[in-house]
Amino acid sequence: MLKRFSLKKHEKGIEVAQHAEKEEIKGQVKVTGLSPIAVQESKKKEDKAKSTYPSLKKEDIKLLATYNFISDNIPITIKVYKKKNEFVPIYDVSISSISKNTEIILEKIREELTAQVSLGMVDILTTKDTGVIEQKFIDAITTLVNKHFPDADEKTTNFLRSYLIQRSLGLGSIEILMDDVNLEEVAINKAEDPVWVYHIKFGWLKTNIMLSSEDQIRHYATMIGRRIGRQLTILEPLMDAHLKGGDRVNATLEPISVQGNTITLRKFAAKPWTITDFIKDNTISPEASALIWLGVQYELSTLISGGTATGKTSMLNVVANFFPPNQRIISIEDTREIQLPKFLHWIPMVTRLPNPEGKGEVSMLDLLVNSLRMRPDRIIVGEIRRKREAEVLFEAIHTGHSVYATVHANDTRETITRLTNPPIEIPKTMLPAISMIIVQYRNRRTGVRKTFQIAEILPDSEPNVLIQLDIRKGALKKVANSKALISTIELFTGFSRSELNRSLKEKEAVLKWLVKNNINTVDTVGRVMAEYYTNKDNLMGCVRKNKLLAD
C-alpha cells in the first residue's frame, strides 16, 4: 500500500495549485488554479459527509469487518461497523493513501478537466472501445499531476493519475463500490441520502459516500445510458438495461421518483456459484444435490422457483454444473447471468429492449422459438413470465428437449398454482412434463438462502415433496419416497432401483470430494463432471484415494 501522501512535503506544488493562472495543456485542456473559494466549496462537500457520519468515539461503534482491495490501482480500505443510534450498519470507504487536502486539489483538477474536455456520446463509446479519449485524459492528467506534485515518486504519480481518470471518465466513488466483490447491489436513492449497498454477508448497509447533487446522479445515469446506447430524458425517465460486463442498471428521474433521481446497479457475480459453494455454505446437502444431479444426468426437465432474491438464478447456474460435455446448450436470459464451463457446447443468448422509436425488440419468446431451430439438447430460460413463453417451453419439452427455467413462487404448491393460473395459465394436464421442482428460500431477517424443497410432479399433476427444509434446524430432510421421478429414470434407462441408489451414493462421494478439495470454479467443477461422464472409473479412483485429477 502507498504511504500517506502529505501535502506538507509538496509546498511548491501547492503554491502552483493555489495561485496558478489559466494555462493550456496539450493544446486542449486548461486548468484553473485552486482559489480559496474553491477550497471552501470542496470543504463544504466534505462537511456534508461529516454531518452524516460525524467523528465517532470508540465506545460508540462496534466493528463488524474490515478488509482491503484494489480499485483501478487505488488501494481501498473498507470498514463495516454498527454505530450508536443507527439501525443499519455503516459501510465505510477510505482511500488510506491520500490526504483530504490532496483530495481537494485532485477534485478541483478533475472538475476543470470534465468542464473543458468534451465527453459526448461518441467520446464515451470511444473511451471504452478504443481508449482514444482516455489516452487524451491520461496525457493531460499526467502533465497536471507532475506539475502540481513535482516531488511524487512514480508509484504515487500512477496512483493519483488513476484516481483522476476514474473520477473523470467513470462514476467516481461508485466505481470503488462496483469493484468490491462482496457487494451485490449499489443503490443511489437521492443526493440527500448516502449511497446504500447490499453486502453478501451483512445485507443492506449505508455507506459514507454522498453524491453532491441531483445533477450528478443524473449525469451518472446519462453516462451509463450513453455507453449502452440508451437515452434517459424527461420524456423517457426510466431505464432498465444491462452493461456489457453483465451488470444490470436501473435508473429513474424525478419527478417520477418523487424524492430525487435514482440509480440501482446489480452486480454481475465475479465468481458464479457452483455446487461446491452451495454445499460448503449449507445452502443444500450432498444428498439433495445428488438427487438433482441424477435428474439432470438423465435429462429430466426442472423448474427452479422461489421469491425475490432467494437465489433462483444462482441455483440455475448450479444445476447447469451437472451438464455433460457432449450436448448442445442454449441459454436465454434478459440479463446475462448464467456461466458455464468454457469447453461446453454452449450458445448464450440475451433479449434486447426496443429502441426509443419502439423498434428492434428481441423478446424471450423470439429467442425461445428461434432456439428450437438450433438443435439444442438442453434449453435454459432465465424466467417464465407469460403464457406464450410457457407454452413454447412445454412444447419444447414434449418434442424431446430438456428444459431448465425459473419462476417466481414460494413453494411447490404455489409454483403449480402460478403455472396454471393467469398470466401463465398452462393446462394442468401438461405439468407432468416437468419432472422436478426445486424451491429456493431466503430468511428475510438473516439474509441466509437455503434450498427449501425438492419435489416431483405426479402423473395426476399433483406435487410430491421429496425433501423439505427444517427451518428450526436449518437442515434438509427426506420427507417422502419418489413415486414418479425415479420410476421415470428406471423406465427410460432400464436401471434397477438398487443401481440408481448406488449411483446416488457415488454422486454424493464425488460432491463431498469437491468440497474437501475446494474445487469451486465453474471450469474446474465442469471438468470433474466431464470426467464423470467420459472416464468415471478414473474419477472414482481419485475420489476413493482423495487425490486430485491429473492435469
Helices and strands as residue ranges (DSSP letters): G 7-9, H 11-19, E 23-25, E 29-31, H 36-52, G 58-60, E 61-71, E 74-83, E 90-94, H 100-116, H 121-129, H 132-148, H 154-169, H 173-178, E 183-188, E 196-199, E 203-207, H 214-227, E 238-242, E 248-252, E 262-266, H 275-280, H 286-297, E 302-306, H 312-320, E 328-333, E 345-350, H 364-371, E 378-381, H 387-398, E 402-408, H 412-420, G 428-433, E 436-442, E 449-457, E 463-470, E 475-478, H 485-493, H 497-516, H 522-534, H 536-545
